[in-house]
Amino acid sequence: MKQPELFPETLLVSNEGGRIYTDSLRVAAHFERNHRDVLRKIRTLSEQQSPAFTERNFALSEYLDPTAGRCRNTS
């Protein structure tokens, strides 16, 4: 019998090369929150954790917003 995937690829998570991930834009959209509030919460959580934990679990990236230009995103 085939085992079900623990984290099937959805609109919230992606699976690339066996790596399960999401980004702050998807989290904000999924939970109907403002992206800036999600980023603020991620920053707060990162400050409360060790640098090693933060480096393993969060990565800063950029994306191009057609209305605002270049923006920050956390994945």
C-alpha positions, 0 to 999 in steps of 0.5 A: 500500500502506498503511504500518503505524503505527509506534506502534499504539495499544495498552494501553501507548501511546495516540494522541491528536491525533497525539501518542503518549504513555503514563503511568507507571501503564501502564509499571509494569503492562506491565513488572510493576513497582511504580508507586513504582519507576517514578516513582523512576526517572523522577525520577532520569532527569529529574535527569540531563537538561536541564530542556528535555528533561524538560519536553518528555518528562514531565508530572506529573498526578494520578489518583484511586486508589479505595483511596488517594485522590489520587495522582501520575502521570507521563505 
